[in-house]
Amino acid sequence: MPFEGPYVHRIDPIIVTILGVHLWWYGASYALGFLNAHGCIRRKRRELGLSIRSVYSLSLFLAGGVLLGGRFVEVVFYEWPFYGEHPGLIPAYWLGGMATHGLLLGGLIGIWVFCRLERRRFLSITDALAIPAAVILGLGRIGNFIDGQIVGSVTTAWWGVKFPDAEGFRQPVVLYDGLKNLLIVPLLMAAEGRRLPEGARTGLFLFLYAFARIFVDMFREYPTTLLGWATGQVLNVLLSALGLGVALLSFWKRGEPRKATVLVSPAQDKPQPAGLTWQRLSLAALLLFSLVLPSDWTQDVPSRYGHRHPGLEYSALYPRIDPSPPGIGPKR
């Protein structure tokens, strides 16, 4: 059957509702990304010198950092006019509100804290996690598309999308960005097969992610500005410079001796189910908590999604709010 024209977005964003709590496809993209990262760390743990306990610790710091960092940047840089008036809702992740640049920042901080506590080499860990990071960001953009939140400029192209809350057919800029993130994966895999200095893959990932996004975001409508530019573009430029700097510095310091990897003793490498119980439960709790995330922008949930998921009602968890104070429109 031939393609018949632009796509009208009618996807139900809710997976299931349990005891009044909605679980969302957008949140599922985070949970799947964290699981992928955890699996990658387990596969590479001997190469990184990590015990099973350390694998769970790193996964917890990474997931926790992503969730905290994404929320922090969203609240401070994108939605402060709203949260400045409603500080009590800052912890209400189930109303939405996460920033992609904050996910990267928080993830890096989480890894750094882990490395400080366990005396590991920061860049060796971030190099190993560069590919899972690109996968997480790619899956996240699929979640954004299902949510229908981030839209591009108006277009007459046959691949335009009629999003639920935007006039006219729009560039599916969120899919462009998701494809860009996933295309970084084979490039990083090729880099992994070469003898690059420590930190080079980390810098390459940050640079490719942010620099390519500058061009993707030209099709996007930003509702906020920073230093006279679209907020996201400022962060793209800064992150591009950081990635380039890390990559160049890694090549410059290539000949310097590196601190030896902390090896895992046979005793540490044995399964320790009793000692890992709380870590496993904590990771499972973070994965389940991720599912309550509905959107990258704060939402009046019943008002926004009621026409796509009939039966949504206001409650203590989902109050009637106006997340778009004067001067701030929906994230596009």
C-alpha positions as CSV (number, residue, x, y, z in Angstrom):
1,M,0.0,0.0,0.0
2,P,1.6,3.3,-1.0
3,F,2.2,6.1,1.5
4,E,-0.7,8.5,1.3
5,G,0.7,11.7,2.8
6,P,1.5,13.4,6.1
7,Y,1.0,11.5,9.3
8,V,-1.6,12.4,12.0
9,H,-0.3,11.6,15.5
10,R,-2.9,9.8,17.6
11,I,-0.7,7.4,19.7
12,D,-1.9,6.7,23.2
13,P,1.1,7.6,25.4
14,I,0.0,5.5,28.4
15,I,1.0,1.9,28.7
16,V,-1.2,1.0,31.7
17,T,-2.7,2.6,34.9
18,I,-2.1,0.9,38.3
19,L,-3.8,2.2,41.4
20,G,-4.3,5.7,39.9
21,V,-0.6,5.9,38.7
22,H,-0.1,6.1,34.9
23,L,2.9,4.3,33.4
24,W,4.1,6.0,30.1
25,W,5.9,5.0,26.9
26,Y,8.1,8.1,27.4
27,G,9.2,6.8,30.8
28,A,9.7,3.3,29.4
29,S,12.4,4.7,27.1
30,Y,14.4,5.7,30.2
31,A,13.9,2.3,31.8
32,L,15.0,0.4,28.7
33,G,18.0,2.8,28.4
34,F,19.1,2.1,32.0
35,L,18.7,-1.7,31.5
36,N,20.9,-1.4,28.3
37,A,23.6,0.5,30.2
38,H,23.5,-2.0,33.1
39,G,23.9,-4.9,30.7
40,C,26.8,-3.1,29.0
41,I,28.6,-2.6,32.3
42,R,28.1,-6.2,33.2
43,R,29.6,-7.4,29.9
44,K,32.6,-5.1,30.3
45,R,33.1,-5.5,34.0
46,R,36.3,-7.6,33.8
47,E,37.8,-5.2,31.3
48,L,37.0,-2.3,33.6
49,G,38.0,-4.2,36.8
50,L,34.6,-4.1,38.4
51,S,33.1,-6.5,40.8
52,I,29.4,-7.5,40.6
53,R,28.8,-5.1,43.5
54,S,30.5,-2.3,41.7
55,V,28.5,-3.0,38.5
56,Y,25.3,-2.4,40.5
57,S,26.7,0.7,42.2
58,L,27.7,2.2,38.9
59,S,24.3,1.5,37.4
60,L,22.6,3.2,40.4
61,F,24.8,6.3,40.2
62,L,24.3,6.5,36.5
63,A,20.5,6.2,36.6
64,G,20.2,8.4,39.6
65,G,22.4,11.0,38.0
66,V,20.4,11.0,34.8
67,L,17.1,11.4,36.6
68,L,18.4,14.2,38.9
69,G,20.3,16.0,36.2
70,G,17.5,16.0,33.6
71,R,15.1,17.4,36.2
72,F,17.5,20.1,37.5
73,V,18.3,21.5,34.0
74,E,14.6,21.4,33.0
75,V,13.5,23.2,36.2
76,V,16.3,25.9,36.2
77,F,16.8,26.6,32.5
78,Y,13.5,25.9,30.9
79,E,10.6,26.0,33.4
80,W,11.7,28.3,36.2
81,P,8.8,30.7,35.7
82,F,6.5,27.9,36.6
83,Y,8.5,26.1,39.3
84,G,9.5,29.4,40.9
85,E,5.9,29.9,41.7
86,H,5.3,26.2,42.5
87,P,8.5,24.9,44.2
88,G,6.5,22.1,45.9
89,L,6.0,20.5,42.5
90,I,9.7,20.2,41.7
91,P,9.8,16.6,43.0
92,A,6.7,15.7,41.0
93,Y,8.4,13.8,38.2
94,W,5.0,12.2,37.3
95,L,3.9,15.6,35.9
96,G,6.8,15.6,33.5
97,G,9.8,17.8,32.9
98,M,13.2,16.5,31.8
99,A,16.0,18.2,29.8
100,T,18.2,16.1,27.4
101,H,21.3,18.2,28.2
102,G,20.6,17.6,31.9
103,L,20.5,13.8,31.3
104,L,24.1,14.0,30.0
105,L,25.3,16.3,32.8
106,G,23.7,14.2,35.5
107,G,24.9,11.0,34.1
108,L,28.5,12.3,34.0
109,I,28.2,13.6,37.5
110,G,26.9,10.2,38.7
111,I,29.8,8.4,37.1
112,W,32.3,10.9,38.6
113,V,30.9,10.3,42.1
114,F,31.2,6.6,41.6
115,C,34.8,6.9,40.4
116,R,35.7,9.1,43.4
117,L,34.2,6.6,45.8
118,E,35.8,3.6,44.3
119,R,39.0,5.2,43.0
120,R,38.4,4.4,39.4
121,R,39.5,6.2,36.3
122,F,36.7,8.5,35.2
123,L,37.4,8.5,31.5
124,S,37.9,4.8,31.3
125,I,34.3,4.4,32.6
126,T,32.8,7.1,30.4
127,D,34.5,5.6,27.3
128,A,32.9,2.2,28.1
129,L,29.5,3.9,28.5
130,A,29.6,6.1,25.4
131,I,27.7,3.6,23.3
132,P,24.9,2.9,25.9
133,A,24.6,6.7,26.3
134,A,23.9,7.2,22.6
135,V,21.3,4.3,22.8
136,I,19.6,5.9,25.8
137,L,19.3,9.2,24.0
138,G,18.0,7.5,20.9
139,L,15.4,5.6,22.8
140,G,14.5,8.8,24.7
141,R,13.7,10.6,21.4
142,I,11.3,7.7,20.4
143,G,9.6,8.3,23.8
144,N,9.4,12.0,23.0
145,F,7.7,11.3,19.7
146,I,5.1,9.0,21.3
147,D,4.5,11.8,23.8
148,G,4.0,14.2,20.8
149,Q,5.7,17.1,22.7
150,I,8.7,18.3,20.7
151,V,7.8,19.6,17.3
152,G,9.6,21.3,14.5
153,S,8.7,24.1,12.1
154,V,5.7,24.0,9.8
155,T,6.3,22.0,6.6
156,T,4.6,20.9,3.5
157,A,6.9,17.9,3.1
158,W,5.2,14.5,2.7
159,W,6.9,13.3,5.9
160,G,5.4,16.1,8.0
161,V,3.5,15.1,11.2
162,K,0.3,16.6,12.6
163,F,1.2,16.6,16.3
164,P,-1.6,16.6,18.9
165,D,-1.0,20.1,20.3
166,A,0.5,22.0,17.4
167,E,-1.1,23.7,14.4
168,G,-0.3,22.5,10.9
169,F,2.0,19.7,9.8
170,R,5.4,19.9,11.4
171,Q,8.9,18.7,10.9
172,P,9.3,15.5,13.1
173,V,12.5,17.0,14.5
174,V,12.5,14.7,17.5
175,L,12.8,11.7,15.1
176,Y,15.7,13.4,13.3
177,D,17.5,13.8,16.6
178,G,16.7,10.2,17.6
179,L,18.1,8.9,14.3
180,K,21.2,11.1,14.8
181,N,21.8,9.6,18.2
182,L,21.5,6.0,17.0
183,L,23.8,6.8,14.0
184,I,26.5,7.8,16.5
185,V,26.5,4.1,17.7
186,P,28.3,2.6,14.7
187,L,30.8,5.4,14.7
188,L,31.6,4.8,18.3
189,M,31.8,1.0,17.7
190,A,34.3,1.7,14.9
191,A,36.3,3.9,17.3
192,E,36.2,1.2,20.0
193,G,38.0,-1.1,17.6
194,R,40.9,1.3,17.3
195,R,43.6,2.0,19.9
196,L,42.4,5.4,20.9
197,P,43.7,7.1,24.0
198,E,41.6,7.1,27.1
199,G,38.9,9.8,27.0
200,A,38.9,10.0,23.2
201,R,35.6,8.0,22.8
202,T,34.0,10.2,25.5
203,G,35.0,13.4,23.8
204,L,34.0,12.0,20.4
205,F,30.5,11.1,21.7
206,L,29.9,14.4,23.3
207,F,31.1,16.3,20.2
208,L,29.1,14.2,17.7
209,Y,26.0,14.4,19.9
210,A,26.0,18.1,20.4
211,F,27.6,19.4,17.1
212,A,25.2,17.4,14.9
213,R,22.3,18.5,17.1
214,I,23.0,22.2,16.2
215,F,21.9,21.4,12.7
216,V,18.9,19.3,13.8
217,D,17.7,22.0,16.1
218,M,17.5,24.5,13.2
219,F,14.2,22.7,12.4
220,R,13.0,23.1,16.0
221,E,11.0,25.9,17.6
222,Y,12.4,26.8,21.1
223,P,10.1,28.6,23.5
224,T,13.0,29.9,25.7
225,T,16.2,31.8,25.2
226,L,19.6,32.0,26.9
227,L,22.1,34.8,26.2
228,G,19.9,35.9,23.3
229,W,20.0,32.4,21.6
230,A,17.7,29.5,21.8
231,T,18.4,27.8,25.1
232,G,19.2,24.4,23.6
233,Q,21.5,25.8,20.9
234,V,23.6,27.6,23.6
235,L,23.9,24.2,25.4
236,N,24.7,22.5,22.1
237,V,27.6,24.9,21.4
238,L,29.0,24.5,25.0
239,L,28.8,20.7,24.9
240,S,30.4,20.6,21.5
241,A,33.3,22.6,22.7
242,L,33.6,20.4,25.8
243,G,33.6,17.2,23.7
244,L,36.2,18.6,21.3
245,G,38.4,19.7,24.2
246,V,38.2,16.3,25.9
247,A,39.1,14.5,22.7
248,L,42.0,16.8,21.9
249,L,43.3,16.7,25.5
250,S,43.2,12.9,25.4
251,F,45.5,12.8,22.3
252,W,47.8,15.4,23.8
253,K,48.2,13.4,27.0
254,R,48.5,10.1,25.2
255,G,52.1,9.4,26.2
256,E,51.6,10.1,29.9
257,P,51.5,7.1,32.2
258,R,48.0,6.1,33.4
259,K,46.9,4.9,36.8
260,A,46.6,1.1,36.7
261,T,43.1,-0.4,36.6
262,V,42.0,-1.7,40.0
263,L,41.8,-5.5,39.4
264,V,39.0,-7.7,40.8
265,S,40.1,-10.3,43.3
266,P,38.6,-13.9,43.0
267,A,36.8,-13.3,46.3
268,Q,35.2,-10.1,45.0
269,D,34.3,-11.7,41.7
270,K,32.1,-14.4,43.3
271,P,28.4,-13.8,43.3
272,Q,27.2,-12.2,46.6
273,P,23.4,-12.4,46.5
274,A,22.8,-11.4,50.1
275,G,25.0,-8.3,49.9
276,L,23.5,-7.3,46.6
277,T,19.8,-7.5,47.6
278,W,19.4,-3.8,48.5
279,Q,21.3,-2.7,45.3
280,R,19.1,-4.9,43.1
281,L,16.0,-3.6,44.8
282,S,17.2,0.0,44.4
283,L,17.9,-0.5,40.7
284,A,14.5,-2.1,40.2
285,A,12.9,0.8,42.0
286,L,14.6,3.3,39.8
287,L,13.5,1.4,36.7
288,L,9.9,1.3,37.9
289,F,10.0,5.0,38.9
290,S,11.2,5.9,35.4
291,L,7.9,4.6,34.1
292,V,5.9,7.4,35.8
293,L,7.6,10.0,33.6
294,P,5.0,11.3,31.1
295,S,6.8,14.0,29.1
296,D,9.9,16.2,28.8
297,W,7.7,19.2,29.7
298,T,5.5,19.6,32.8
299,Q,1.9,18.7,32.0
300,D,-1.7,19.2,33.2
301,V,-2.0,15.5,32.5
302,P,-5.8,15.1,32.2
303,S,-6.1,18.2,30.1
304,R,-3.3,17.4,27.7
305,Y,-3.8,13.6,27.3
306,G,-7.5,13.2,27.9
307,H,-8.4,13.1,24.2
308,R,-5.7,10.5,23.5
309,H,-6.5,8.3,26.6
310,P,-10.2,8.6,27.6
311,G,-11.0,8.5,31.3
312,L,-8.1,10.5,32.7
313,E,-9.2,12.4,35.8
314,Y,-7.7,14.9,38.1
315,S,-6.4,13.6,41.4
316,A,-3.9,14.4,44.2
317,L,-1.1,13.1,41.9
318,Y,-2.4,14.8,38.8
319,P,-3.7,18.2,39.9
320,R,-5.2,21.0,37.7
321,I,-2.2,23.2,36.8
322,D,-1.2,25.8,34.3
323,P,2.4,24.7,33.3
324,S,2.8,27.5,30.8
325,P,2.9,30.9,32.6
326,P,2.9,34.1,30.4
327,G,5.9,34.1,28.0
328,I,6.5,30.3,28.1
329,G,4.7,28.1,25.6
330,P,4.9,24.3,25.3
331,K,8.3,22.9,24.5
332,R,8.7,22.6,20.8
